Amino acid sequence: MTDYNQQLQKIKSQNGFIAALDQSGGSTPTALKSYGVDSSAWTNDEGMYSVVHQMRARIMTSPSFTGERVIGAILFENTMDREVEGKSTAEYLWSVKQVVPFLKVDKGLSDEANGVQLLKPMPQLDELLAKAKSKGIFGTKMRSVIKLANQAGIEAVVKQQFEVAKQIIAAGLMPIIEPEVDINSSEKAQAEVMLQTAILAELDQLTSDQQVMLKVTLPEVVNSYAACIAHPNTAKVVALSGGYDRDHANERLTANKGIIASFSRALSQGLSAQQSSEEFDATMNTSIEAIYQASST
């Protein structure tokens, strides 16, 4: 069985969750500050990426971070291009930890229009997908944002996401479609109803051999994404923490059957550069176990 097929089977059938380790240039300083490292630790972008890679490598090499509970990890391109313990990051994740590697491929968000932010253009996507495939990446992730229950805006987000997803499938990779609904939206519940309708319409147009994963905000109405989870073209539905703290995110996740976590801030909550190896791993273990349990409903 090829690695891709083994990885697909793991994602579809094994209990666990996906670690989002894909903060990009704009969000990295905030992630590092939460980790106890301020901007005096670097002098340029390259220095910043080296510092954040140390943090990510510490998470990935932690004894608690294994494929028994963490079934996947999403990487930033700069992380994919680096090494962990002498192996490329994706190779390390799969061959050492049995964690399926994904890559964030979007280039950020366009300005808000019709209550949403679409993906910025990705003219070099084919080249990036080829590079990702050569490095052992299984799938990709791209994030749009929905702020209002605007029908035209939401349909535009979903249409764009599925168009790009088909390009990713054609490159031999699994796309994670992420139309995030802002947790602070005053129209969150209404937007989620519109979003599921738009997603189901696009899923119905896929061929039987085209599968996607979905990454959604934890919904206001429990189990409201059940139809998406059950759809034959959906490999998995995962949830982002979206700014909820870990306890609240886990509480919402537990209530939604068949959805697993793909947390970033909620995963790294409580980790610090100043912790000893034992303290760091104990914190990781507590976080991983809580998210794993919430993902197992």
N, C-alpha and C positions, 0 to 999 in steps of 0.2 A: 504494500500500500504506500502511495506517495505521501510525503509530508503534508501536502495540501489536503488530501483526503483524510488523513489522520487528524489534522487540525480542525477540519470541518466537523468531523464526528465528535471531537472534544467539545467544540463550541455548541453544537446542537444538543448534545445528550448529557454532558457532565454538569453536576452541580458546581457552582462557583460564581465568580464575578470577574469583571474586566477592570484593571487598574488604568486610570487615565493619567499618563505621565507625559502629557503633550503640551504643557504650557509653552507658548511661543514667545517671541521677542517682547511683545507688549505686556504679557502677564507674568513673565519670569521674575522681574524685580519684586512683585507682590508675593509670589510664591516663596522666594528666598527670604523676604522679610519675615514671613510667618514662620520660617524655619530658623530664624535667629541670625540671619546673615544680611547686613545692610550693604548699600551701594559702595561703601569704602573698600569692599573686598575685591573690586575690579575697576579697571580703568577704561575698558572699551567693550564692545559687544562680544568679541572673542573671549575675553576674560570672563564675562558674565556667563557665557555658555559653558565654559570650563567649570565654573563654580556650580552651576545648576546640574551639570552632568555628574559631578561628585555626589550631589544629593540623590540624584536618580539612581546612580550606581549603588549607593549605600542602601537604598530601598530594595533594588533588585537582588543584591547579594545577601540581604538579611535572611537568616535561616527560616524565618516565618513565611517568606515570600516564595512559595512553590506552587506548582501546577495542581496540587491537591485542592487548594481553595481559590487560587488566582488562576483562572483559565486563560486570560488574555491580558495584554498590556498595549496601550496606544502610545506611540512614540512621536516626537517632533523630528523633523528631517535631520536636524543637527545631531540629535541623539542617535538616530539610525546610522549616521556616518561615523560615529565614534565606537570605541571598544569598551568592553567590560571584561576584566580578568583575561585579557589577551585575545578575546574573540569579538567579532562584530556584535553589536548589541542584540540584533535579531537572532543571530546564531546562538549567543549565550542564553537568551530567554528560552529558546526552544530546546537546544541540545542539553543544557545543564538543568534548567528549571521546569521544562515541559509546559511553558507558558507561551501561548500563541501570540506572535507579534503583529500589530497593526500600525499603520502610519497615518498621521494627520496630513492631509494633502491640500486643504484649502489655504488660500492666501489672505484670509481675513474677510471682513464684511464690507459690503457696499453701504453707502449712506442710506438712512431710513427713507422709505417711500411706501405709501399704502399700508403703514403700520408694521412693516417688516424690513429686515435687512437681508438682502440676497447675498450669495457668494460673489466675491470679486472674481473677475475673469482669471482663468488658469491656462494661459496659452502654452505653457511648458508641461502640461499634465502628462501627456504621453511619455515624454522623456523621464519624468519622475516615476511614473508607474513601471517603466522598464527597469529603472535603477532599483526600485523597491523589490520587484520580482527577483532580480539578480542577487539581492541581499537576503532573500529568504522571508520577506514580508508576506503574510497571509492575506491581509485585508487593509482597508483604508477607512478614514473618517473625514467628514466635511460638515461644518456647522453653519447653519443659517439661524436667524433669530426672528421670532414672531412676538410683537409687542401689543397688537390690537386684534380684535376679532373682525378683521377686514377680509372679506371673501376673495377679492381680487389679489390681495397681497399674499394670502395663505396659499392660494392655488398657484401663484407664480413661484413661491418658495418650493413647493412640492414638485412642480413641473421641472424646475431647474435641477433640483436634487436628483430626480430620476433620470434626467437626460445624462447627467454626469455619471450616475451609477452604471448606466449601460456601457459607457466608455470604459469604466473600471472593470466591469465584468468581462468585456471583450479583451482586456489585458490579462485576464486570468487571475483576478483578485476579487475578494469579497468586499463590497462597499457597505459601510455603515452610514446610513442616511440620518442626519441629525438636524431636524427642524425644531430647535429649542424654543419653547414658549417661556417668556420671561416670567419668573415667579412673582414679580412685583406688578404684573399687568392687572389692571382693574377689570379686564375682560378675559381673564385666563380660562375660565370654564367654557365660555362660549367659543373661544379660539380653539380649544382642544376638540370640541365637537366638529368644528369645520375642518380641523386638521385631519382627524381620523377619516372623515368622508373623502377628503382629497387624496390621502394616502391609499385608501382602499381602491379608489378609481384607478390609480396608477398601478397598484399591484395586480389588478385584474387584467391589465394590458401586457404584462410580462409573459414571456414564453415559459414553458414548464421547466426549462433548464436555467432560467435566470432567477437567481436567489439574491436577496438583500437582507441586511440587518437594519434594524431601526433603533435610533437612540432618541428617547423622548424625555421630556420633563415629567416628573412624578405628578400624576393628574389630580385634579380637584375631585372628580367622581371616581371612586374606587372601581378598578377593573374596567375602566372605560376603553382600554385598548385591547379588549379580549378578541375582537374580530381581527385585528392586525396580528395578534399572536397566533391565532388559529389559521391564518391564511397560508396556503401551501407554498407561496413564493417568499415567505418570511423564514429565514434561518434562525433568527433570535431577536427578541426585543430587549433592549437594555435601557437603563434610566440614568440620567445625569443628576447630580445632587443640586446643581443650579444655584448654590448659595445657601441652601438649607444646611444647618449644622448636622453632624453625623447622626445624633440621636433622632432628630426629627426626620431626616432623610431615611434612616433605617425603619422608622415607624411607618412612614408612608409606603416604603418598598415592601415591607412585610405584608401589608394589606392588599397589595396588588399581585395577584397570583400569576405566575409564569413570566414575570419580568425580573431580570437580574441587574445588579448595580454596574455602572461604569463611572465610578466616583474619582474625583481628583482632590479637591480641597477636603472633602469628608474623609478621604483615605489618609491624607498626610497630616490631618489635625492632631496636634500634640507632639509631633516630631520636632526635634531640635538638633542643630549642629553641635550644641554643647553637651548632649547626652553621651554617656559611655555606650559602648557596643551593647552591653547587657540592657541598659535602660532603653536604648533605641529599639532593640528587638522586642522587648517586652511591650512597648507601646505599639509597635507594628503588629504584634500578635493579637493584642486586644482589639485593634482596629480591624484587622483582617477577619478575625473570628466573628465580630459583630456584623460586619457587612456580608460575610459568607452566610451566616444564619438568616439574615434578612432576605438574601437572594435565593434561599432554598425553599421558599413557599410556593 
